[in-house]
C-alpha cells in the first residue's frame, strides 16, 4: 500500500448538510491508497477546543474536483480499517493534533 500523506495545516473546508447548514472543518491530512484506488481526507470541526478529544471524520474525495468536490462516504469495512491504521500512525508520529 502506498500512502502519500500531506499535512494540510490551517486548511479548512465547509461542509453543507441536506438542510443547507454550513459547518467549517479543519483538514487534518489527506492521503492516497493505491490498494483501494482512492484519495482520502480526514477532517475535524474547526470550532473544536485544542485540548478536547475531537470527532475526526474521514471521506473519499477526488483531489481533481477542486473546492467544490463531493465527499463520498467510506462504505467498506476493509477501507475503514485501513483509514484507521493510517490515522493511528499519523497521530503516533505527529504526537497528536497540536
Backbone torsions as a table, in degrees:
resi	resn	phi	psi	omega
1	UNK	NA	127.5	177.6
2	UNK	-103.4	126.4	179.8
3	UNK	-127.9	123.4	177.6
4	UNK	-107.4	101.1	-177.2
5	UNK	-89.9	129.3	176.8
6	UNK	-119.7	117.5	177.0
7	UNK	-75.7	132.3	-177.0
8	UNK	-115.5	62.8	-179.3
9	UNK	-57.9	132.3	175.4
10	UNK	65.3	7.3	174.3
11	UNK	-83.2	137.8	179.9
12	UNK	-129.8	155.1	172.6
13	UNK	-133.8	158.5	176.7
14	UNK	-112.5	125.7	175.0
15	UNK	-102.6	138.1	179.3
16	UNK	-114.0	124.0	-179.1
17	UNK	-83.5	-178.3	-176.4
18	UNK	-62.1	-22.4	-179.3
19	UNK	-95.6	4.8	178.6
20	UNK	85.6	6.3	178.0
21	UNK	-76.0	134.2	-179.5
22	UNK	-102.1	135.9	176.3
23	UNK	-129.4	132.0	-179.6
24	UNK	-88.5	133.4	179.4
25	UNK	-127.8	142.8	170.6
26	UNK	-84.6	144.1	175.5
27	UNK	-89.9	117.9	178.3
28	UNK	-73.9	-53.9	172.2
29	UNK	-171.0	168.6	175.5
30	UNK	-125.8	155.7	174.5
31	UNK	-156.8	162.6	178.7
32	UNK	-113.2	148.3	174.9
33	UNK	-126.0	115.1	175.9
34	UNK	-68.4	-31.7	-179.6
35	UNK	-60.9	-38.6	-177.5
36	UNK	-105.1	-9.8	177.3
37	UNK	69.2	29.2	-179.8
38	UNK	-130.3	161.3	167.0
39	UNK	-105.4	147.3	-176.4
40	UNK	-126.7	149.6	176.3
41	UNK	-128.8	134.2	177.5
42	UNK	-114.9	127.3	-173.6
43	UNK	-132.6	162.0	175.2
44	UNK	-146.7	154.1	-176.0
45	UNK	-56.6	134.7	-178.2
46	UNK	-67.5	-25.2	-177.9
47	UNK	-92.3	10.4	-179.7
48	UNK	-72.1	131.1	176.7
49	UNK	-62.4	143.6	-175.5
50	UNK	-64.9	-26.3	-175.5
51	UNK	-98.0	2.8	178.1
52	UNK	-100.1	160.5	170.4
53	UNK	-69.8	139.2	-178.6
54	UNK	-115.6	154.8	178.4
55	UNK	-87.6	101.7	179.1
56	UNK	-86.7	129.4	178.8
57	UNK	-112.2	146.6	-179.9
58	UNK	-126.3	141.0	179.2
59	UNK	-140.8	160.3	168.1
60	UNK	-87.2	136.9	176.5
61	UNK	-143.2	163.2	177.8
62	UNK	-109.6	107.9	-177.0
63	UNK	-62.0	-17.0	179.1
64	UNK	-77.8	-15.0	-177.2
65	UNK	-76.5	-11.7	179.9
66	UNK	71.6	-151.7	-173.6
67	UNK	-72.0	-20.9	-176.0
68	UNK	-104.9	20.0	-178.8
69	UNK	-69.6	151.7	178.1
70	UNK	-88.2	136.7	173.5
71	UNK	-90.5	140.3	-179.8
72	UNK	-112.6	143.8	176.9
73	UNK	-69.9	146.2	174.1
74	UNK	-87.6	117.0	-173.9
75	UNK	-105.1	-16.9	-177.2
76	UNK	-89.1	131.3	176.4
77	UNK	-61.2	-37.3	178.9
78	UNK	-63.4	-40.9	178.0
79	UNK	-65.0	-42.6	177.8
80	UNK	-59.1	-43.9	178.9
81	UNK	-59.7	-43.1	179.5
82	UNK	-64.4	-44.3	-179.8
83	UNK	-63.2	-41.4	178.1
84	UNK	-63.5	-38.5	177.3
85	UNK	-64.0	-43.1	178.9
86	UNK	-64.2	-43.4	179.2
87	UNK	-62.3	-46.3	179.6
88	UNK	-61.4	-39.5	176.7
89	UNK	-64.8	-44.0	178.7
90	UNK	-59.2	-48.1	-178.0
91	UNK	-65.7	-37.7	178.8
92	UNK	-67.2	-42.9	-178.6
93	UNK	-71.7	-34.0	-173.8
94	UNK	-90.5	-9.3	-178.0
95	UNK	73.1	24.0	-178.7
96	UNK	100.2	-168.9	-176.7
97	UNK	-104.0	68.7	-176.9
98	UNK	-91.8	NA	NA
